[in-house]
Amino acid sequence: MLLYALGLNHATAPVAVREKLAFAPTELGPAAVELAGGKNVREAAIVSTCNRTELYVAARDPDEALSWLVRSRSLELDAVRPYLYRLSGREAARHVFRVASGLDSMVLGETQILGQLKDAVREAQEAGALGALLNGLFQRAFSVAKAVRSQTGIGAQSVSMAAAAVRLAERLFPDLSELAVLYIGAGEMIDLCATHFAASRPRRVGVANRTLERGQELAARFGGEAFTLAALPERLKEFDIVITSTASPLPILGKGAVERAIKARKHRPIFMVDLAVPRDVEPEVGELSDVYLYSVDDLADIVRQGREARSEAVLAAEAIVEQGADEFALWLEGRALVPTIRALRDQAERIRRHELERAQKLLERGQSPQAVLEALSLAMSNKFLHAPLSALNQAEASQHGELIDAVRRLYRLHNEEGPRDEP
């Protein structure tokens, strides 16, 4: 089994493609088990965020994992093939180390992805889809991420998606304190957005969530009110800014509902940021003249600010990642020897046990212990030497040099020089 990382991210695919391959949080564990149960896949973990969907597998054939991915999302491989990447061995390890460290994120140095990666690993672990290879990979990934955070300034001046949403709103509206803000969802991303917007003291705050209790908890922290998603079409017209990030597989806001809200607002504009993948807002909403709709990809220019100022930190972080990848590659090489070492030990144990049982029977028959020990040692040495001697005797002439060197190295034989002819 080899290590593979397969998938797509914000650098290889637009949000319109990423959302087609996205997994809901509740799907991660069951999906990993299904994937790991394939003929050529033995371990699996699935990472799915707004910026990426990735499979990490221990497999003989990575194409089986890719086929499973597109089949599970009811897609054809050719439709998404141009956006996919496939990495193996050291490069797969290097990739996940960069992901865990925030080096592969749209928001360079952000920490949210590390938590999302840990969640994905936990789901796969609890579902029984992880084994020694992926466990070893992810534990090293978390260790590398910790080293990057503690030894570099990669997270300094990082502009989060939440902060970018505020900055973009400030470009459109002169005073956010005069506006009403609606948060759709009550997860971590919405919590971060609400925290950032709170600094601007918006006039009014609303939280629309599937479960009212969860929405009320968030609304209470920011002095707002909560209501269910069922009330959203009626209440939408009351808000100037809408930030949405849910795990819904289908859009929550369609063009018709937003169009009615704009009409009720007498065409006062609405600023909308859709941070969800799959998207919460139908893309056609962006066609309305009084709606400013931005997706997670539209925030890219803002969140990338400050990269140049952190160039030294990036170089230092990349060096830590490279060292981690080298160390993991050595670990992989060591694991590759394990089956051969185990088989060699098993064969030696079978020979030992068989000859010991034979010797015990001879002793029980009254044979001389000295004769039995002599026979035992001779039989064991003959059986241990049988395979290498047969390989040497049966090898073709072109293989002699390589086999002789291997046998001498394995058995620590000293080179013996034959007699020389006199001059």
C-alpha positions in Angstrom: 0.0 0.0 0.0 1.3 3.5 -1.0 0.3 6.9 0.3 -1.7 9.1 -2.0 -3.3 12.6 -1.7 -6.0 13.3 -4.3 -8.4 16.1 -4.8 -8.8 19.8 -5.7 -8.5 23.1 -4.0 -9.0 26.9 -4.4 -5.9 27.1 -6.5 -7.0 24.4 -9.0 -10.7 24.8 -9.2 -13.3 27.6 -8.9 -16.1 27.4 -6.3 -18.6 26.3 -8.9 -16.5 23.1 -9.3 -15.5 22.7 -5.6 -19.0 22.7 -4.4 -19.9 19.7 -6.6 -17.3 17.6 -4.8 -18.0 18.9 -1.3 -18.9 16.6 1.6 -21.1 17.6 4.6 -19.4 17.1 8.0 -21.8 14.3 8.8 -20.7 12.4 5.7 -16.9 12.3 6.4 -16.8 9.3 8.7 -19.2 7.0 6.7 -17.7 8.1 3.4 -14.1 7.3 4.6 -15.3 3.8 5.7 -16.9 3.2 2.3 -13.7 4.4 0.5 -11.4 2.3 2.7 -13.5 -0.8 1.9 -12.5 -0.8 -1.7 -10.6 -3.6 -3.4 -7.4 -1.5 -3.7 -7.9 1.0 -0.8 -7.2 0.1 2.8 -7.1 3.4 4.7 -8.9 6.7 4.0 -9.6 10.2 5.4 -11.6 12.9 3.7 -11.0 16.6 4.2 -13.8 18.9 2.8 -13.8 22.7 3.5 -14.8 25.8 1.5 -11.4 25.7 -0.1 -10.7 22.0 -0.8 -11.9 18.5 -1.0 -9.1 16.0 -0.6 -8.8 12.2 -0.1 -5.8 10.8 1.8 -5.6 7.1 1.2 -3.3 4.1 1.6 -3.9 2.3 -1.7 -2.6 0.1 -4.4 -4.5 1.9 -7.1 -5.3 5.6 -6.6 -7.5 5.6 -9.7 -10.0 3.6 -7.6 -10.2 6.3 -5.1 -10.7 9.0 -7.8 -13.4 6.9 -9.4 -15.1 6.5 -6.0 -14.9 10.3 -5.4 -16.7 11.3 -8.6 -19.2 8.4 -8.3 -20.1 9.4 -4.8 -20.9 12.9 -6.0 -22.8 11.6 -9.1 -20.3 13.1 -11.5 -18.2 12.0 -14.4 -14.5 11.9 -14.0 -13.8 13.7 -17.3 -15.9 16.7 -16.0 -13.6 17.4 -13.1 -10.3 15.8 -14.2 -8.7 19.1 -15.3 -9.1 20.4 -11.7 -7.7 17.4 -9.8 -4.3 16.6 -8.5 -2.7 13.3 -7.4 0.3 13.2 -5.2 2.1 10.1 -3.8 4.7 9.2 -1.1 6.8 12.1 0.0 5.0 14.7 -2.1 1.6 13.6 -0.6 3.2 14.0 2.9 4.6 17.4 2.0 1.2 18.5 0.7 -0.7 17.6 3.9 2.1 19.2 6.0 1.6 22.5 4.0 -2.1 22.2 4.4 -1.9 21.7 8.2 0.5 24.7 8.5 -1.7 27.1 6.6 0.7 27.4 3.7 -1.7 25.9 1.2 -4.7 28.1 2.3 -6.3 31.0 0.5 -5.6 32.9 3.7 -1.9 32.3 4.2 -1.1 31.2 7.7 -4.7 30.8 8.8 -5.3 28.3 11.7 -8.9 27.2 10.9 -7.7 24.5 8.5 -5.7 22.8 11.2 -8.9 22.3 13.2 -10.8 21.1 10.2 -8.0 18.6 9.4 -8.1 17.3 13.0 -11.9 17.0 12.7 -11.6 15.0 9.5 -9.0 12.7 11.1 -11.1 12.2 14.2 -14.1 11.3 12.0 -12.1 8.7 10.0 -10.5 7.4 13.2 -13.8 6.9 15.0 -15.3 5.3 12.0 -12.4 2.8 11.7 -11.0 4.0 8.4 -7.5 4.8 9.6 -4.5 2.5 9.9 -0.8 2.8 10.8 0.1 4.6 7.6 -2.4 7.5 7.8 -2.1 7.7 11.6 1.6 8.2 11.1 1.0 10.8 8.4 -1.4 12.9 10.4 0.5 12.8 13.7 3.5 14.1 11.8 1.4 16.7 10.1 0.2 18.0 13.4 3.7 18.1 14.7 5.0 20.0 11.7 2.1 22.5 12.0 3.0 23.1 15.7 6.6 23.7 14.8 5.6 26.1 12.0 3.4 28.1 14.4 5.9 28.2 17.2 9.1 28.8 15.2 7.9 31.2 12.5 5.7 34.3 12.2 3.6 32.8 9.4 0.3 33.8 11.1 1.4 37.4 11.7 -0.8 40.0 10.0 -2.9 37.2 8.5 -6.2 38.5 7.1 -9.0 36.0 7.7 -12.0 35.4 5.6 -14.1 37.0 8.3 -11.9 40.1 8.5 -11.9 40.3 4.7 -15.7 40.4 4.7 -15.6 43.4 7.0 -13.0 45.2 4.9 -15.1 44.6 1.8 -18.2 45.9 3.5 -16.3 49.0 4.6 -15.4 49.7 1.0 -19.1 49.8 0.1 -20.6 51.5 3.1 -19.2 54.6 4.8 -20.5 53.7 8.3 -21.3 50.1 9.3 -22.8 51.3 12.6 -25.9 52.5 10.7 -26.6 49.0 9.1 -28.3 45.8 10.1 -26.3 42.6 9.7 -27.8 39.2 9.3 -25.8 36.0 9.9 -27.1 32.8 8.3 -25.8 29.8 10.2 -24.2 29.5 13.6 -21.0 27.6 13.0 -17.3 28.6 13.5 -17.1 30.8 10.4 -20.2 32.8 11.3 -18.9 33.2 14.8 -15.7 34.6 13.5 -17.5 37.0 11.2 -19.8 38.2 14.0 -16.8 38.8 16.2 -15.1 41.0 13.5 -18.3 42.9 12.6 -19.0 43.5 16.3 -16.0 45.9 16.4 -18.0 48.2 14.0 -21.0 48.2 16.3 -23.7 47.5 13.6 -27.1 49.0 14.4 -28.9 45.6 14.5 -27.9 42.0 14.4 -29.9 39.0 13.3 -29.1 35.3 13.3 -31.0 32.8 11.1 -30.3 29.2 11.8 -31.8 25.8 11.3 -32.1 25.2 15.0 -33.4 28.2 17.0 -31.6 27.3 20.2 -28.2 27.4 18.5 -29.0 30.7 16.8 -30.2 32.2 20.1 -26.9 31.3 21.8 -24.9 33.2 19.1 -27.4 36.1 18.9 -27.2 36.6 22.7 -23.5 37.1 22.6 -23.8 40.0 20.1 -27.0 41.6 21.3 -29.1 40.3 18.4 -32.2 38.3 17.7 -32.5 34.8 16.3 -35.1 33.2 14.0 -35.3 29.9 12.0 -34.4 29.5 8.4 -38.1 29.1 7.6 -38.6 32.8 8.5 -35.7 33.9 6.3 -37.7 34.9 3.1 -39.9 37.2 5.1 -37.2 38.7 7.3 -34.5 39.2 4.6 -35.7 42.6 3.6 -34.8 44.0 7.1 -31.0 43.6 6.7 -28.4 45.5 4.7 -25.5 43.0 5.1 -26.0 39.2 4.9 -23.1 36.8 5.8 -23.9 33.2 5.2 -22.0 29.9 5.9 -24.0 26.8 6.5 -23.5 23.1 5.6 -26.6 23.0 3.5 -26.2 20.8 0.3 -28.6 23.1 -1.5 -28.9 27.0 -1.8 -30.8 28.6 1.0 -31.5 31.9 -0.8 -32.7 31.9 -4.4 -33.0 34.7 -6.9 -36.8 35.1 -6.4 -36.6 35.5 -2.6 -33.8 38.1 -2.8 -35.6 39.9 -5.6 -38.7 40.2 -3.4 -36.6 41.5 -0.5 -35.0 44.2 -2.8 -38.4 45.3 -4.0 -39.6 45.6 -0.4 -36.5 47.6 0.5 -37.4 50.0 -2.3 -34.1 49.0 -4.0 -31.8 49.9 -1.2 -28.8 47.7 -1.8 -27.9 44.5 0.0 -24.3 43.4 0.5 -24.0 39.6 0.7 -21.0 37.4 1.4 -21.5 33.6 0.8 -18.7 31.7 2.6 -20.3 28.3 2.1 -19.3 25.5 -0.2 -21.6 24.3 -1.6 -23.0 27.8 -1.9 -25.9 29.1 0.2 -26.9 31.7 -2.3 -27.8 31.0 -5.9 -25.2 32.5 -8.2 -28.0 34.2 -10.2 -28.6 36.5 -7.3 -25.5 38.3 -8.3 -27.2 39.4 -11.5 -29.6 41.6 -9.5 -28.6 45.3 -9.9 -29.1 46.2 -6.2 -27.3 43.2 -4.8 -23.5 43.0 -4.2 -22.8 39.2 -3.9 -19.4 37.9 -3.1 -18.3 34.3 -2.9 -15.4 32.8 -1.0 -13.3 33.1 -4.2 -14.1 36.8 -4.6 -12.4 37.6 -1.3 -9.0 36.2 -2.6 -7.4 39.5 -3.3 -8.1 40.9 0.2 -7.0 37.8 2.1 -3.8 37.6 0.2 -2.7 41.0 1.4 0.5 40.9 3.5 2.1 37.9 1.8 5.1 40.0 0.8 5.6 41.2 4.4 5.6 37.6 5.5 8.0 36.3 2.9 10.8 35.4 5.4 8.3 33.6 7.6 7.0 31.6 4.6 10.6 30.6 3.7 11.2 29.4 7.3 7.9 27.6 7.3 8.6 25.9 4.0 11.9 24.7 5.3 10.2 23.1 8.3 7.8 21.4 6.0 10.6 20.1 3.7 12.4 18.6 6.7 9.2 17.0 7.9 8.6 15.5 4.5 12.2 14.1 4.3 11.8 12.5 7.7 8.4 11.0 6.8 9.9 9.7 3.5 12.5 7.8 5.6 9.7 6.5 7.8 7.9 5.3 4.7 11.0 3.5 3.4 11.4 1.8 6.7 7.7 0.7 6.6 8.4 -0.8 3.1 10.8 -3.2 4.7 8.4 -4.4 7.3 6.6 -7.1 5.3 9.9 -8.6 4.2 11.4 -8.6 7.7 8.2 -10.1 9.1 8.2 -12.9 6.4 11.9 -13.6 7.0 11.3 -13.9 10.7 8.3 -16.1 10.2 10.2 -18.4 7.9 13.1 -18.7 10.4 10.6 -19.4 13.2 9.0 -22.2 11.2 12.3 -23.8 10.5 13.3 -23.5 14.2 10.1 -24.9 15.5 10.0 -27.8 13.0 13.6 -28.9 13.8 13.1 -28.5 17.5 10.0 -30.7 17.5 12.0 -33.3 15.4 14.9 -33.2 17.9 12.5 -33.6 20.9 11.0 -36.8 19.3 14.5 -38.2 18.7 15.4 -37.6 22.4 12.2 -39.3 23.5 13.2 -42.3 21.6 16.4 -42.5 23.6 18.9 -41.3 21.0 22.1 -39.7 22.2 21.7 -36.0 23.1 25.0 -35.2 21.4 23.9 -36.9 18.2 20.6 -35.1 18.3 22.2 -31.7 18.8 24.6 -32.4 16.0 21.7 -33.4 13.7 19.7 -30.3 14.8 22.4 -27.8 14.1 23.3 -29.4 10.7 19.6 -29.5 9.6 19.0 -25.8 10.6 22.2 -24.5 8.9 21.3 -26.5 5.7 17.7 -25.1 5.6 18.8 -21.5 6.3 21.4 -21.8 3.5 19.2 -23.5 1.0 17.5 -20.4 -0.4 20.6 -18.2 -0.9 22.6 -21.1 -2.4 19.8 -22.0 -4.8 19.5 -18.4 -5.9 23.2 -18.3 -6.6 23.3 -21.6 -8.4 20.3 -20.9 -10.5 21.0 -17.3 -11.4 21.9 -16.2 -14.9 25.5 -15.1 -15.5 24.3 -11.4 -15.8 23.0 -11.6 -12.2 26.0 -13.2 -10.6 27.8 -10.0 -9.6 24.7 -8.4 -8.0 23.7 -11.5 -6.1 27.2 -12.2 -4.9 27.5 -8.6 -3.5 24.0 -9.0 -1.8 24.9 -12.3 -0.2 28.3 -11.1 1.0 26.7 -8.0 2.5 23.8 -9.9 4.1 25.9 -12.6 5.6 28.9 -10.3 6.3 31.3 -12.4 4.3 34.9 -11.2 3.9 36.4 -11.1 0.5 38.9 -13.9 0.0 41.6 -13.6 -2.6 42.5 -16.7 -4.5 46.1 -17.8 -5.2 47.9 -15.6 -7.6 50.1 -16.8 -10.5 53.8 -16.2 -10.0 55.2 -13.8 -12.5 
